[in-house]
Amino acid sequence: MRFDVLTLFPELISSHMDFSIMKRASEEGIIEVVTHNPRDYTLDKHKKVDDTPYGGGAGMVLMPQPYIDCYEGVKIISEGRSITLMMTPQGEPFTDKISDELAQYNQIIILCGHYEGFDERIREIIKPREISIGDFVLTGGELPALCVIDSVSRKIDGTLGKIESAHDDSFSDGLLEYPQYTKPREYRGLKVPEVLLNGNHKLIEEFRLEQKLLRTRAKRPDLYEKYKSMRNSD
């Protein structure tokens, strides 16, 4: 999997790749993250990439020329297996299902905005799939882009060591993850549930499913009702 990120602040992206699981996945060649700075493509001698909005209003708008030229300079490594995303609050909500879908591509190109957003012609010419990580506004698209990169990378075999780790995550089956425990068996009077200690895998699976249902119903009743509805329709 290759991620190509168009960003005015490439350090925000590259620094995330220097730690933990993402660093190991990069070093082992499981994923590759490449940044492209639209400032390198601007025709303005001052490296200007934004200007005031037509019609008036606060803030600055990202100009089409630097972003379009930068995008067209990105090498498409696999026709038909490459997808372009734009990180924007106007996009469709990012979900685990979308993460699974994106993990099937060989290349993901991500446009990160800043300031008051993109000149509309960038959307019209590039025609990206617009993605939002929530109903709130950030100063730029870099953090949302990292959320997508991190989430999708977990779906790629080899990133986590055991792909089963991703299969057990919250939302993988529509439910929240079951509670996890490690040593010691007892801490401040709180004990690890006995069922997890007896080695009976069938009972363990039943316990974990029960806990997933209880936790989802308590914390995310919307997901619980959706899960029940899907099960009943089957």
Secondary structure, 3 states (H helix, E strand, C coil): CEEEEECCCHHHHHHHHHCHHHHHHHHCCCCEEEEECHHHHCCCCCCCCEECCCCCCCCCEECHHHHHHHHHCCCCCCCCCEEEEEEEEEEEECCHHHHHHHCCCCEEEEEECECCCECHHHHHHHCCEEEECCCCCCCECHHHHHHHHHHHHHCCCCCCCCCHHHHCCCCCCCCCCCCCCCCCCEECCEECCHHHHCCCHHHHHHHHHHHHHHHHHHHCHHHHHHHHHHHHHC
